[in-house]
Amino acid sequence: MISLVLDYATPSALSSTRERADLSLTSDRRRPVRFHGRVAGEIFLFRLALRTLGEVIWSSDVWRESGTFLDPVITVHPDRIIFEAFSQDQSTYAQVLVDPSLFEVEGEVSCGTTNVDFTSWLWAALAELRSHRETWIRIDAGGFEVATSGSGGRFEQKVELPIPWIRGFLQLMGAMAMPGTSLQVRPVDLLSAIRFLRYTKAKMSPRALRYEFPPGEDARIVLEPWEHVVKLRGVSHHYEEHKVIRTWGRRRLRLIEPLLPFADAVKVYLKGRALPSFYAVKLGSITFILGLSSWSGAQWTETAGFDLLISDGEIDGGLLQSLTEKLASSYAIDARREAESLGTGIEEVTAALAALCRQGRVVYDLENRQYRYRELLDSIPPHHEIFPPDERKENARVLLREHRVTVASCTPRETRKVRTMDTPAGKVTREILYRDWHIMGSAGGEKEVEVVQNDAGSLIFGTCGCRFFQDNLLNRGPCEHMLALLAEGEKVKKDRPASVEAALPQGEGNKGEKGDNSGNVEE
């Protein structure tokens, strides 16, 4: 646990008259930044983006009474203003990228990173911003000069941040920079999928959202368990074989639903099966990015194999220092150009920048594919406290990196049950397929490693011939060989439809609307 004290001169406030609105965001006095400007256009979109940012923090889906809440982080750069927020359950991340051309700047701009006071009251008050009213924004440590009733004076806010919460925030930066599949979709197609989910709730698993890439056809979204298809018109791809990327936590997509009717485009970044995904909504000179962990309520590092994909090895200290100095002076750098400038391999530079992300000193700009200087906190705990050494995980990383893991078979074991579900067109009866994955193979010197994993990513059975497993079984978790096999198995899993049409006995008619032969009833 780390204790963080935020020192504010006054609470943030929104003051409005018939002609003018002043949005004053009070920043932490210990890390002062300054930006004053008039919103020259797109006030409605600016309001929507900030309201959606607040939704990530204050919505009922991600709000927990006893949870951790850190005021949004704001980074002011000469060419970019970045708002960031992380939900309390560590499953959702939001970022608002604003081009300074949106504002007519007044006075001197002091660049840097700070926290701003952001209450639920201010979030609600943002709804008062209107296009017909002149709007000014003020990010300053000095507080709100205009007297407001009950605004109060200087106050300190003490926040207790658990180490796992900090680790999750830092890990997501590494997830953003990971390679993967990106596609630009029409906002109306994504909105169609979200609206289907809004009005049709699945009360049983599986509840994944599949992106499918059929050869020679446009990509599509498939919603489980109905197998409802949403075609992504105009989204071509380069896959020569049928490709499927399965993601979870789809209900959180409703957070960007208010933005989509006004969006120019949406770019989707898929990092892999059961890995984090990111949705960048383009709103003129504003970009809203929603980052989702693998499952709702899941921390960023809880997915099997996720932290094994991010290297935790030694980085050259001189290279880290050089990159830090360059970032502090230029604010943003491109990894490839920087590698050419330093005469260093792109892999070394990328690894060093990823290490700075894990130190909380860098944020990845998805839109421009740049690394930007951003000190998340005044003081970050030592690396070994945030990412405690784990010999099994490190050994598994080595096995994967050295390609000493082989998957001999990855076989789904299916259980079928007939269920009746609601859809906008009425009730349908389908046979739901529940799958456990039986993976066998070798890792390192162990030639017979076996694991069984359910579709939610949990290990339910495993065996290995190594000494660690023989001494502890699964009482202390999987051994390094199982971890490596689980991560390698994710690459070869072939996701199939989650349900098929149910073959009802002759003469049964629509009895499935009430239940199935086992007595299971949907409603």
C-alpha positions in Angstrom: 0.0 0.0 0.0 1.3 3.5 -0.9 -0.1 6.6 0.7 -0.6 9.5 -1.8 -1.4 13.0 -0.6 -3.0 15.3 -3.2 -2.8 19.0 -2.2 -5.5 21.2 -3.8 -5.9 25.0 -3.3 -9.7 24.8 -3.9 -12.1 22.2 -5.3 -12.5 22.1 -9.0 -15.7 23.9 -10.1 -17.9 24.9 -13.0 -19.3 28.4 -13.0 -21.8 29.4 -15.7 -23.8 32.4 -16.7 -26.0 32.9 -19.7 -23.1 34.1 -21.8 -20.1 32.2 -20.3 -19.0 29.0 -18.6 -15.7 28.6 -16.7 -14.4 25.0 -16.1 -11.7 25.2 -13.5 -9.8 22.0 -12.8 -7.6 22.4 -9.7 -4.3 20.6 -10.0 -2.1 19.2 -7.3 0.0 22.0 -5.8 3.0 19.6 -5.5 3.0 19.1 -9.3 1.8 22.4 -10.8 0.9 22.8 -14.5 -0.9 25.6 -16.2 -3.2 25.8 -19.2 -5.8 28.5 -19.8 -7.8 28.7 -22.9 -11.2 29.3 -24.6 -12.8 26.3 -26.2 -12.9 27.5 -29.8 -15.1 24.8 -31.2 -16.6 21.3 -30.7 -17.8 22.2 -27.2 -20.5 19.5 -27.4 -17.9 16.8 -28.3 -15.5 18.0 -25.5 -18.3 17.7 -23.0 -19.2 14.2 -24.2 -15.6 13.1 -23.9 -15.1 14.4 -20.4 -18.5 13.0 -19.3 -17.5 9.6 -20.6 -14.2 9.9 -18.7 -16.2 10.5 -15.6 -18.5 7.6 -16.4 -15.5 5.2 -16.2 -14.8 6.5 -12.7 -18.3 7.0 -11.3 -20.5 4.6 -13.2 -22.3 2.0 -11.1 -20.7 -0.9 -13.0 -17.2 0.0 -12.0 -17.8 1.9 -8.7 -17.2 0.1 -5.5 -17.9 1.7 -2.1 -14.6 0.4 -0.6 -12.7 0.6 -3.9 -9.6 2.7 -4.8 -10.2 6.0 -6.5 -7.4 8.2 -7.9 -8.3 11.6 -9.4 -7.7 11.7 -13.1 -4.2 12.3 -14.4 -3.7 15.2 -16.8 -0.6 15.7 -18.9 -0.1 19.0 -20.8 2.3 18.8 -23.8 2.8 21.5 -26.4 1.0 19.3 -29.0 -1.3 17.3 -26.8 -3.4 17.4 -23.7 -4.1 14.0 -22.2 -6.7 13.1 -19.6 -6.4 9.6 -18.0 -8.5 7.6 -15.6 -8.5 4.1 -14.2 -11.6 2.4 -12.8 -11.6 1.1 -9.2 -12.0 -2.5 -10.2 -8.9 -2.2 -12.4 -10.8 -3.5 -15.5 -11.3 -0.3 -17.5 -9.0 2.5 -18.6 -10.0 5.7 -20.3 -7.8 8.3 -22.1 -8.9 11.5 -23.7 -6.4 13.0 -26.2 -7.1 16.6 -27.1 -5.4 18.7 -29.8 -4.5 22.1 -28.4 -5.9 23.6 -31.6 -9.3 23.1 -30.0 -8.5 26.0 -27.7 -7.5 29.7 -28.0 -4.7 29.7 -25.5 -4.4 32.5 -23.0 -1.1 33.3 -21.3 1.8 31.0 -20.7 1.5 27.2 -20.8 3.4 25.2 -18.2 3.8 21.6 -19.4 3.9 18.6 -17.1 1.7 15.9 -15.4 -0.6 16.3 -12.4 -3.8 15.1 -10.8 -6.9 17.2 -10.8 -9.8 17.3 -8.4 -12.7 15.5 -10.1 -15.8 14.8 -8.0 -19.0 13.2 -8.9 -20.6 16.7 -8.6 -18.2 18.1 -11.2 -18.9 15.1 -13.5 -22.7 15.9 -13.3 -22.1 19.6 -13.7 -20.3 19.1 -17.0 -23.7 18.5 -18.6 -24.2 22.3 -18.3 -21.7 23.0 -21.0 -23.4 24.3 -24.1 -22.3 25.3 -27.6 -24.1 28.6 -27.6 -22.2 29.7 -24.4 -18.6 30.7 -24.4 -16.6 28.1 -22.5 -13.2 28.6 -20.9 -11.1 25.8 -19.3 -8.5 26.5 -16.6 -6.0 23.8 -15.4 -4.1 25.4 -12.6 -2.7 24.7 -9.1 -4.0 28.1 -7.9 -7.6 27.1 -7.7 -10.8 28.8 -8.7 -10.7 32.6 -8.4 -14.4 33.2 -8.9 -16.2 33.0 -5.6 -18.7 30.2 -5.5 -21.1 29.4 -2.6 -19.7 26.5 -0.5 -16.6 26.1 -2.6 -14.3 25.7 0.4 -10.6 26.4 0.5 -7.4 24.5 0.4 -7.7 20.8 1.3 -5.6 17.7 1.1 -6.9 14.3 -0.1 -5.2 11.2 1.1 -5.4 8.2 -1.2 -4.3 4.7 -0.2 -3.2 2.9 -3.4 -2.7 -0.8 -3.2 0.3 -2.1 -5.0 -1.8 -4.3 -7.3 -3.7 -1.2 -8.4 -0.5 0.6 -9.3 0.8 -2.5 -11.0 -2.4 -2.7 -13.1 -2.1 0.9 -14.2 1.5 0.4 -15.2 0.9 -2.9 -17.0 -1.8 -1.5 -19.2 0.8 0.8 -20.8 2.7 -2.2 -21.8 -0.5 -3.7 -23.2 -1.2 -0.7 -25.4 2.2 -0.9 -27.0 2.0 -4.7 -27.7 1.7 -5.8 -31.3 -1.7 -7.1 -32.4 -4.5 -6.6 -35.0 -6.0 -3.2 -35.7 -9.0 -2.4 -37.7 -11.0 0.7 -38.5 -14.7 0.2 -38.2 -17.7 2.3 -38.9 -19.2 3.7 -35.7 -22.7 2.5 -36.8 -21.6 -1.1 -36.9 -20.1 -1.1 -33.4 -23.1 0.8 -32.2 -25.3 -2.0 -33.6 -23.5 -4.6 -31.5 -23.7 -2.5 -28.4 -27.4 -1.8 -28.8 -28.1 -5.5 -29.3 -26.3 -6.2 -26.0 -28.1 -3.3 -24.3 -31.6 -4.7 -25.1 -30.7 -8.4 -25.0 -29.1 -9.7 -21.9 -27.5 -13.1 -21.7 -28.1 -14.8 -18.3 -25.7 -17.6 -19.0 -22.2 -18.1 -20.3 -20.5 -18.1 -22.8 -20.6 -14.3 -23.1 -17.7 -13.5 -25.4 -17.5 -11.1 -28.3 -15.7 -12.7 -31.3 -14.0 -10.8 -34.1 -13.9 -13.1 -37.1 -11.8 -12.6 -40.3 -13.1 -14.9 -43.0 -10.7 -15.0 -46.1 -11.9 -12.8 -48.9 -14.7 -11.3 -46.8 -15.1 -8.3 -44.5 -14.4 -8.8 -40.9 -17.4 -9.3 -38.5 -18.4 -9.4 -34.9 -20.2 -12.4 -33.4 -22.1 -12.1 -30.1 -22.3 -15.2 -27.9 -24.3 -17.2 -27.0 -26.9 -16.1 -29.7 -24.2 -16.3 -32.5 -25.6 -12.9 -33.6 -23.5 -11.6 -36.5 -22.7 -7.9 -37.0 -20.9 -7.3 -40.3 -18.1 -4.7 -40.3 -18.7 -3.3 -43.7 -15.6 -2.2 -45.6 -13.2 -3.8 -43.0 -10.8 -5.8 -45.1 -7.9 -7.9 -43.7 -4.9 -9.8 -44.8 -5.6 -13.2 -43.2 -5.5 -16.0 -45.7 -7.0 -18.5 -43.2 -10.1 -18.1 -41.0 -8.9 -16.0 -38.0 -10.8 -15.6 -34.8 -10.0 -13.3 -31.9 -12.2 -13.8 -28.8 -12.6 -11.1 -26.2 -14.6 -10.8 -23.0 -16.0 -7.9 -20.9 -18.2 -6.6 -23.7 -20.7 -4.9 -21.5 -18.2 -2.2 -20.7 -18.4 -1.1 -24.4 -21.6 0.7 -23.4 -19.3 3.4 -21.9 -18.6 4.7 -25.5 -22.1 4.3 -26.7 -23.0 8.0 -26.3 -19.9 8.9 -28.4 -20.5 6.7 -31.4 -23.4 8.7 -33.1 -21.0 11.7 -33.4 -17.8 9.8 -34.2 -15.8 10.2 -37.4 -14.3 6.7 -37.1 -13.4 4.0 -34.5 -10.2 2.1 -34.5 -10.1 -1.2 -32.7 -6.8 -2.6 -31.3 -7.0 -6.4 -30.5 -4.0 -7.8 -28.7 -5.0 -11.4 -28.9 -7.4 -14.0 -27.6 -8.4 -13.2 -24.0 -6.0 -10.3 -24.0 -6.7 -6.6 -23.4 -8.4 -4.6 -26.2 -8.6 -0.9 -27.0 -11.2 1.2 -28.8 -10.1 4.7 -30.1 -13.1 6.9 -30.9 -12.3 9.8 -33.2 -14.3 13.0 -32.5 -12.8 15.7 -34.6 -9.7 17.0 -32.7 -10.6 14.8 -29.8 -9.8 11.1 -29.4 -11.4 9.0 -26.7 -9.6 5.7 -26.0 -11.3 2.9 -23.9 -9.1 0.1 -22.7 -10.6 -3.1 -21.5 -9.0 -5.9 -19.5 -9.8 -9.5 -20.5 -12.9 -9.8 -18.2 -15.0 -7.4 -16.3 -13.6 -7.0 -12.8 -10.4 -8.7 -13.8 -7.1 -6.9 -13.1 -4.8 -6.4 -16.1 -2.4 -9.1 -15.0 -4.9 -11.8 -14.1 -5.1 -13.2 -17.6 -3.2 -16.4 -18.1 0.0 -15.7 -20.0 -0.5 -11.9 -20.1 2.4 -10.9 -17.9 4.5 -13.6 -19.5 4.3 -11.7 -22.7 6.0 -8.6 -21.2 9.7 -8.9 -20.6 11.0 -8.1 -17.2 14.7 -8.5 -18.0 17.6 -6.2 -17.5 17.8 -3.0 -19.6 20.9 -1.1 -20.3 21.0 1.8 -17.8 22.7 4.2 -20.3 20.0 3.6 -22.8 17.3 4.3 -20.2 19.0 7.5 -19.2 19.3 8.7 -22.8 15.7 8.0 -23.6 14.5 9.7 -20.4 16.4 12.8 -21.1 15.2 12.9 -24.7 11.6 12.5 -23.6 11.9 15.2 -20.9 13.0 17.7 -23.5 11.0 16.7 -26.6 7.9 15.2 -24.7 7.3 12.5 -27.4 9.5 10.1 -29.4 9.0 7.5 -32.0 10.8 4.2 -31.2 12.0 3.4 -34.7 13.4 6.9 -35.4 15.0 6.9 -32.0 16.7 3.6 -32.7 18.1 5.0 -36.0 19.3 8.1 -34.2 21.1 6.2 -31.5 22.4 3.5 -33.8 20.6 0.9 -31.6 18.3 -2.0 -32.5 14.6 -1.3 -32.5 14.1 -4.2 -30.1 16.4 -2.7 -27.5 14.8 0.7 -27.7 11.3 -0.7 -27.6 12.2 -2.8 -24.5 13.7 0.2 -22.8 10.6 2.3 -23.5 8.4 -0.5 -22.2 10.5 -0.5 -19.0 9.9 3.2 -18.6 6.1 2.5 -19.0 6.4 0.0 -16.2 8.1 2.7 -14.1 5.2 5.1 -14.6 7.3 7.6 -16.6 5.9 7.1 -20.1 2.5 6.8 -21.6 1.9 5.3 -25.0 0.1 7.4 -27.6 -2.0 4.8 -29.6 -3.1 7.4 -32.1 0.3 8.5 -33.2 2.3 5.4 -32.1 4.5 7.5 -29.9 5.9 7.3 -26.4 5.1 10.4 -24.3 6.8 11.6 -21.2 4.4 11.3 -18.2 5.3 10.9 -14.5 2.3 9.0 -13.1 3.1 9.7 -9.5 5.5 11.9 -7.6 7.2 8.9 -6.2 6.8 5.3 -7.5 7.7 2.4 -5.2 10.7 0.4 -6.1 10.3 -1.9 -9.0 10.7 -5.1 -6.9 7.7 -4.0 -4.8 5.4 -3.3 -7.7 6.6 -6.3 -9.7 7.8 -8.8 -7.0 10.2 -11.3 -8.4 8.5 -14.6 -9.4 11.0 -17.3 -10.3 8.3 -19.5 -11.9 7.1 -16.7 -14.2 10.6 -15.6 -15.2 11.6 -19.2 -16.0 8.4 -19.6 -18.1 9.3 -16.4 -20.0 12.7 -17.9 -20.8 11.1 -21.1 -22.0 8.8 -19.1 -24.3 11.5 -16.8 -25.5 13.8 -19.7 -26.3 11.0 -21.6 -28.1 11.3 -24.6 -25.7 7.6 -25.1 -25.4 5.7 -27.5 -27.6 1.9 -28.0 -27.7 1.3 -31.6 -28.8 -2.5 -31.3 -28.6 -5.1 -28.7 -27.7 -8.5 -30.3 -27.6 -11.9 -28.8 -26.5 -14.1 -30.9 -24.3 -17.7 -29.9 -24.8 -20.8 -30.1 -22.6 -24.1 -29.2 -24.3 -27.2 -27.8 -22.8 -30.4 -26.5 -24.4 -31.4 -23.0 -23.4 -34.1 -20.5 -24.4 -32.9 -16.9 -24.8 -34.5 -13.6 -25.5 -33.6 -11.6 -28.7 -35.1 -8.4 -30.2 -37.0 -10.7 -32.6 -38.4 -12.9 -29.8 -37.4 -16.0 -28.0 -35.0 -18.5 -29.5 -34.0 -22.0 -28.4 -30.4 -23.0 -28.9 -28.0 -25.6 -27.8 -25.2 -24.0 -25.8 -21.7 -25.4 -26.0 -19.5 -25.2 -22.9 -15.8 -26.0 -23.5 -12.9 -26.9 -21.3 -9.5 -27.0 -23.0 -7.3 -30.0 -22.6 -3.7 -29.1 -23.5 -0.8 -31.5 -23.6 2.8 -30.9 -24.5 6.3 -30.4 -23.3 8.2 -27.5 -21.7 11.9 -27.3 -21.0 13.1 -30.7 -19.9 9.6 -31.9 -19.0 8.2 -34.0 -21.8 4.8 -34.7 -20.4 3.0 -31.6 -19.2 -0.8 -31.6 -19.1 -3.3 -28.8 -18.2 -7.1 -28.4 -18.3 -8.4 -24.8 -18.5 -12.0 -23.6 -18.6 -13.2 -21.1 -21.1 -12.9 -18.3 -18.5 -9.1 -18.9 -18.3 -9.0 -20.7 -14.9 -6.8 -23.7 -14.4 -8.9 -26.6 -13.2 -6.4 -29.5 -13.6 -2.7 -29.9 -14.3 0.1 -32.4 -13.9 3.9 -32.3 -14.5 6.9 -34.4 -13.7 9.0 -31.5 -12.2 10.0 -31.4 -8.5 7.9 -28.3 -7.8 4.7 -30.0 -8.8 5.5 -33.3 -7.1 6.1 -31.4 -3.8 3.2 -29.0 -4.0 0.7 -30.3 -6.6 -1.4 -27.2 -7.3 -1.5 -25.9 -3.8 1.0 -23.2 -4.6 -0.3 -22.6 -8.2 1.0 -24.0 -11.5 4.7 -24.7 -12.1 6.8 -22.9 -14.6 6.2 -25.6 -17.2 2.4 -25.4 -16.9 2.6 -21.6 -17.1 4.6 -21.8 -20.3 2.3 -24.4 -21.8 -0.8 -22.3 -20.9 0.6 -19.3 -22.6 1.6 -21.3 -25.7 -1.7 -23.0 -25.8 -3.5 -19.6 -26.2 -1.8 -19.3 -29.6 -3.3 -22.6 -31.0 -6.8 -22.5 -29.5 -9.4 -22.5 -32.3 -12.5 -20.9 -31.1 -15.8 -22.3 -32.6 -19.4 -21.2 -32.4 -20.7 -20.9 -28.8 -24.1 -22.3 -29.7 -26.0 -24.1 -32.5 -29.7 -24.4 -33.3 -31.4 -26.8 -31.0 -32.9 -29.9 -32.4 -36.2 -30.1 -30.5 -38.0 -33.5 -30.3 -40.8 -33.9 -32.8 -44.0 -32.5 -31.5 -42.4 -30.4 -28.8 -43.2 -27.2 -30.6 -42.2 -24.1 -28.6 -41.9 -25.9 -25.2 -38.3 -24.7 -25.2 -39.5 -21.2 -24.3 -40.3 -22.5 -20.8 -37.3 -24.7 -20.2 -35.3 -27.7 -21.4 -35.3 -31.4 -20.5 -33.1 -30.8 -17.5 -35.5 -28.3 -16.0 -33.1 -25.3 -16.6 -35.1 -22.2 -17.3 -33.8 -19.0 -18.7 -36.4 -16.6 -17.3 
